[in-house]
Amino acid sequence: MITDFLIHKFVKDYKNSDRPEVRNNYAMLSGTTGIIANIALFLLKLFTGIFTGTVAIIADAFNNISDAGSSVVTMLGFRMSSKHADKEHPLGHGRMEYITAFIVDIMIMIVGIELLKTAVDKIIHPELPQFRPITLILLGIAILIKLWLFLFYRKIGNTIDSAAIKAASLDSISDTAATSLVFISTLCAKFWDFPLDGWAALVVAVLILWAGFKAAKETVDLLLGTAPSQEFVESIYSFIKKYPDVIGTHDLMIHDYGPGRLIITLHAEISEECEFNHAHEVIDILEKDMQEHFGAIVTIHLDPIAINNEQVNRLKKLAEECMLEVDNSFTLHDFRIVNAESFTTLLFDLCIPVDSRYKDEEAAELVSAKIKERDSSFKTVIHPEHPFV
């Protein structure tokens, strides 16, 4: 395949795509190929559109020149995102890739708006385009090139997990559909004495706008801090299960500062009977192993918990039963007790889903009331919180 040939030819050490320099080479190949292909498509379609007087083809041509500009922006974004950390940006410049992806998305939508104006004008003032067999041949070539660009971008975007290149892939498939519509409308001009040109341009504009909007939404989610995939979260939990001293985990947080720049924090529960230095060594080893495995900065907080205390286990079970009576989506952790002469205080963190129908304090009060129904001598200190994954 052409894509594999280009990767093998221009990306040194292409199999190690997680390395920053290799990732950058993939991006440069993607951008350079996009610039060359889209300028060629622009010239091809512009010539065809002027030759036949078809506004839909001319509009589609200028969409391609904007795609070439998008490739330039993407390349600049990768250059900036690969800069080393500095005093003002201690976590690096990785999110520049997301910012440039958003700029590309906006450029796509601006082109769509301009095409929309042109299409409406052509519908109001219709003209029947000239049919030429060569037009269909040239448009067919353009469709095949754009379809290949879609597959090319998709492979590279998935290989290096790039939002910007995935956006280019989405744009390419919408362009393929758009050019196919222009092809059909041009073919219809030979057999049907009705100007479909403006309507085809309208559909092209809508497709471009939709692709730009969808890509922009995904990029904004990355900039705002979207939730990590459930598969990635489960892979972290599965990895931690290999360490028998770690009884449980909670408060997992994953911060994305750009591709290859993840920060993972969590609380690891270890038996309070475990010797302190050994527990500390377990956490240190786990942090180091996770950093190597996930390519992330990892910070783990040690939580000692009682596992052989009969009273603690019994009261924890009681608190969990009361909690689930309020809402079976609640969970708790960091459970401990404080005994006094006339009462026992139950202290724990109550984890409430972000889409719960209960407000934080309301949920804590309801669980506390359920516990006191079981035994009025119990007191509670409940800290409500929300999961981050």
C-alpha positions, -999 to 999 in steps of 0.1 A, spaced: 0 0 0 11 36 -7 5 46 30 28 18 43 54 27 17 55 64 27 57 55 64 85 30 59 103 55 36 100 87 56 94 77 93 126 64 109 120 38 136 82 39 127 73 10 149 81 30 181 53 55 175 51 63 212 85 81 211 82 119 207 106 122 178 90 93 159 55 108 166 67 141 153 80 125 121 46 108 115 30 143 119 54 159 94 47 131 69 10 136 74 12 174 70 35 174 39 14 147 22 -18 167 29 -3 200 15 9 183 -17 -23 163 -23 -47 192 -15 -29 218 -37 -30 192 -65 -67 187 -59 -73 225 -57 -57 230 -91 -75 200 -106 -109 211 -94 -104 248 -101 -95 241 -137 -125 218 -141 -149 242 -124 -138 272 -146 -138 251 -177 -174 239 -171 -187 269 -153 -198 248 -123 -199 267 -90 -201 235 -69 -167 223 -83 -151 257 -78 -164 258 -42 -151 223 -36 -117 234 -50 -114 262 -24 -123 237 3 -92 218 -7 -69 249 -5 -82 254 30 -73 218 38 -38 225 26 -37 255 50 -50 232 78 -21 208 71 3 237 76 -13 247 109 -12 211 121 25 208 113 32 240 132 11 227 161 32 195 163 64 216 163 52 238 191 38 209 212 71 190 210 89 219 227 105 210 261 90 221 294 101 255 306 96 277 337 62 290 325 50 256 313 65 229 336 42 202 321 53 210 286 34 223 255 15 192 246 -19 209 245 -7 231 216 -16 201 195 -52 204 207 -53 241 201 -40 238 166 -66 210 160 -93 235 171 -79 262 147 -82 236 119 -118 228 129 -127 266 128 -111 270 94 -132 241 81 -163 257 94 -154 291 79 -150 275 45 -184 258 50 -201 291 58 -186 307 27 -197 278 5 -231 280 20 -234 317 9 -222 308 -26 -247 279 -28 -277 300 -18 -267 326 -43 -265 299 -70 -299 285 -61 -315 320 -63 -297 327 -96 -294 293 -112 -273 285 -144 -271 252 -161 -235 240 -161 -218 226 -192 -214 189 -194 -180 175 -204 -169 138 -202 -135 150 -190 -152 166 -160 -164 133 -147 -130 117 -152 -113 145 -133 -139 144 -105 -135 106 -103 -97 111 -98 -104 137 -71 -127 113 -53 -101 85 -53 -74 109 -40 -96 122 -12 -107 86 -2 -70 76 0 -62 107 21 -90 97 45 -75 62 49 -40 77 52 -49 103 79 -70 77 97 -41 53 99 -16 79 111 -41 95 135 -48 62 151 -11 52 152 0 83 171 -34 91 187 -36 126 173 -67 147 176 -56 171 148 -49 143 123 -81 125 132 -99 158 125 -82 159 90 -94 123 85 -130 133 92 -127 163 69 -114 141 41 -143 116 42 -168 145 42 -149 160 12 -151 126 -5 -189 126 0 -191 162 -11 -172 156 -43 -193 126 -50 -224 147 -49 -208 172 -73 -200 143 -96 -237 131 -95 -250 166 -101 -227 171 -130 -238 138 -145 -274 147 -140 -268 179 -160 -265 158 -192 -298 140 -188 -320 165 -168 -326 200 -178 -325 214 -143 -297 233 -125 -287 210 -96 -254 229 -93 -265 252 -64 -282 224 -45 -252 202 -48 -230 231 -35 -255 235 -6 -252 199 4 -214 202 1 -214 232 25 -236 214 51 -214 183 50 -183 205 56 -199 224 84 -210 192 101 -175 177 99 -160 209 113 -185 211 141 -181 175 151 -143 177 151 -144 210 171 -166 195 198 -142 166 202 -112 190 204 -130 212 229 -137 182 251 -100 174 251 -91 210 261 -118 211 289 -106 177 303 -129 149 291 -132 116 310 -107 89 301 -119 58 283 -133 31 305 -108 7 288 -79 28 300 -93 30 335 -98 -7 337 -63 -13 324 -50 7 354 -70 -12 379 -59 -45 363 -23 -35 365 -26 -26 402 -41 -60 410 -7 -76 403 5 -61 436 -9 -83 465 -1 -58 492 -25 -32 476 -60 -42 489 -79 -15 470 -78 18 453 -99 50 451 -98 86 441 -82 78 407 -76 109 387 -61 112 351 -49 145 338 -43 149 301 -17 176 292 -14 165 256 -4 132 239 22 114 259 18 138 288 -5 120 313 -5 125 351 -21 98 371 -29 101 408 -47 76 431 -50 64 467 -38 28 474 -51 10 504 -27 -12 524 -32 -30 556 -25 -9 587 -6 -40 600 19 -37 572 53 -24 584 56 13 574 88 11 555 76 -20 535 43 -2 527 63 28 515 85 6 493 55 -11 478 41 23 468 74 35 454 77 3 432 41 6 420 46 43 410 78 34 391 62 4 373 31 24 364 52 52 350 71 29 328 40 9 317 16 38 310 42 65 301 28 88 327 38 108 358 23 88 387 16 99 422 1 74 448 -11 83 482 -8 55 508 -40 48 528 -36 24 558 -68 5 565 -80 -20 591 -87 -54 576 -86 -77 607 -106 -55 631 -139 -72 637 -157 -41 649 -145 -20 620 -155 -46 595 -190 -50 610 -197 -13 612 -183 -7 577 -207 -34 564 -236 -17 583 -226 17 567 -225 2 532 -260 -14 537 -274 20 548 -257 38 520 -272 14 494 -306 18 508 -304 55 498 -289 49 464 -272 17 451 -248 38 429 -231 52 460 -197 39 472 -176 46 503 -140 44 513 -115 56 540 -138 41 566 -127 43 602 -142 46 637 -135 65 669 -148 49 701 -159 70 730 -175 59 764 -211 65 753 -210 66 715 -191 55 684 -183 78 655 -182 64 620 -161 84 596 -159 78 558 -159 94 523 -191 90 504 -186 88 466 -216 102 447 -219 99 409 -219 134 392 -253 127 377 -269 117 410 -303 131 418 -291 140 453 -270 170 463 -238 163 483 -250 174 517 -285 159 511 -269 125 503 -247 126 534 -276 135 556 -298 107 542 -270 81 548 -264 94 583 -301 92 591 -302 55 579 -272 47 601 -288 63 632 -320 44 626 -299 12 632 -284 26 664 -291 60 678 -258 60 697 -238 62 664 -224 95 653 -212 101 617 -187 123 599 -194 118 562 -174 136 535 -192 136 502 -172 136 470 -174 127 433 -155 103 411 -131 117 385 -131 87 361 
